[in-house]
Amino acid sequence: MKEQMTAVQAFVMNFLELSVLLLAFALGIGLLAIAYMYVVDITQKEQTIRRNYPVIGRFRYFFEHLGEFFRQYFFALDREELPFNRAQRSWVYRAAKNIDSTVAFGSTNPLNIPGDFIFLNGLFPPLDEEVNGRSPIHFGQGFARIPFCTTSFFNISAMSFGALSAPAISALSFGAKGAGIWMNTGEGAISPYHYEGQCDIIFQIGTAKYGVRDVQGRLSDDKLRDIASHENVRMFEIKLSQGAKPGKGGILPAAKVTQVIASTRGIPVGESSISPNRHPDIHNLDELLTMIHRVREITGKPTGMKCVIGQSEWLDEFCQKVHERGMDYAPDFITVDSADGGTGAAPQSLIDYMGLPIKRSLPMVVDKLNEYGLKGRIRVICSGKMINPAGVAAALCLGADCVNSARGFMFALGCIQALQCNKNTCPTGITTHDKDLQRGLDPTDKALRVTSYASNLMHEVEVIAHSCGVAEPMLLGRQHAQIINEQGLPEAMSDVYPDVATLPQYLRTGQ
Ligand SMILES: Cc1cc2nc3c(=O)[nH]c(=O)nc-3n(C[C@H](O)[C@H](O)[C@H](O)COP(=O)(O)O)c2cc1C
């Protein structure tokens, strides 16, 4: 009996020992696997989140993948997230990674959402050998000493160095060069990172005139000349307002004003950088036209202006004044920004309620320029949530010459819409100056994504244009699209926005 007990005890002991050994072995393997994943994650350069948050960052991709299967039961649908929904973002991520952009089974777009656009396909679309290459878009030809010409109708919108990190600017610069598109500096002046990729650059003159101000904060002709002497700086844009915060100057929180940003802008380190609500030296339309003329004369390069449209009576007076003072005083382009445009930081009342959305303001500006015979002289650029091909194609139908995007390119850089641009805590390193968080953003890899996104987007706008039966996107017009009305039915774009230039005389003048 005693012997039997000892045998049982020995068996139990052996079993326990073996279990402990197995557990220790499994734990060891687990720890080794975690260590291995840790090393792989911090050394890989494709996924910022995994690089910044090794091992646990993997759960994001795992859950994102699971979401495809579970969201029909638990979570938001494809088109419910804001400001950009999953369908819109996924398109950008796929285009940026240059992976298959086709989708299966059928559309999740219900085709009855008021305000949405749909395009009208032609019965006989052009064959591949019948389509055109991209037409050149000229800026300032005949007016600027060094005009600018591009074939790119989709470009990087203004985002300042300050709002964006150094590696993000660097990736955008190289990526823009790869795709043959321009990048706009935003109001935070120009840094060495902008020049790195040798892309076309639009220098923005903000209300604080960062980068081109003298000691009193006034526009310095010498500094303008110096910036213009850089070959890559192709045009100048005088910023009057932006869609997210019309009537409010740029806001860069103190936490983001580092040494290098302070020296680029010419301001003190660690103090919030707040620009005036408007250019102190531009009180009226005459002063605006004088400023445009002055910048073009000094720099020799095309000069335009950016604004969001709110009250719009000034458009008539503006066009009349251009005729009175002569075409030398006209802007070479107007960038029309949408009320729902993005920003690094803005008061919520302005972000949510101020200014007109691009659907209203773009046709208004295009029609006004047409009405006064100025559309040939002044190019129209527009921006506002056009991050997918359909939005860009719709803007071209409405009469835009080019479309700019800011947040589309942020997604291409790896933005996950964490909505922390104003906090210096952006988990993807794009809008933070925290070196630990920036470490995950590899400019070389992200530059390729920027290039692929822009190239794939323009390609797919061409696909839409060809389906509409025209040989290139620049031939798209209002006859090629319809807008879903309040009843959920498509209505001709040319009925909703009759092109003033094509209206009969009695409708135009009321006589
Ligand atoms: C992070 C960030 C910074 C921005 N900085 C500027 C700026 O310095 N100047 C400006 O005119 N617009 C600025 N914008 C606005 C964009 O240029 C653009 O007009 C607006 O976001 C609409 O484009 P989107 O919808 O593609 O983002 C900024 C936008 C973002 C998201």
The ligand as an ORCA input file, in Angstrom:
! r2SCAN-3c Opt
* xyz 0 1
  C      -2.331     69.706    -40.939
  C      -2.849     70.767    -41.874
  C      -2.170     71.969    -41.992
  C      -2.644     72.959    -42.858
  N      -1.931     74.125    -43.014
  C      -2.359     75.058    -43.892
  C      -1.600     76.240    -44.134
  O      -0.541     76.461    -43.567
  N      -2.097     77.126    -45.055
  C      -3.266     76.918    -45.734
  O      -3.646     77.742    -46.569
  N      -3.990     75.792    -45.534
  C      -3.564     74.868    -44.642
  N      -4.288     73.714    -44.474
  C      -5.521     73.525    -45.283
  C      -5.250     72.697    -46.536
  O      -4.262     73.286    -47.343
  C      -6.505     72.507    -47.409
  O      -6.903     73.756    -47.894
  C      -7.674     71.865    -46.674
  O      -7.265     70.941    -45.714
  C      -8.609     71.146    -47.653
  O      -7.996     70.046    -48.247
  P      -8.253     68.524    -47.730
  O      -9.706     68.404    -47.507
  O      -7.718     67.651    -48.825
  O      -7.498     68.373    -46.458
  C      -3.835     72.729    -43.607
  C      -4.514     71.520    -43.479
  C      -4.034     70.538    -42.628
  C      -4.779     69.234    -42.524
*
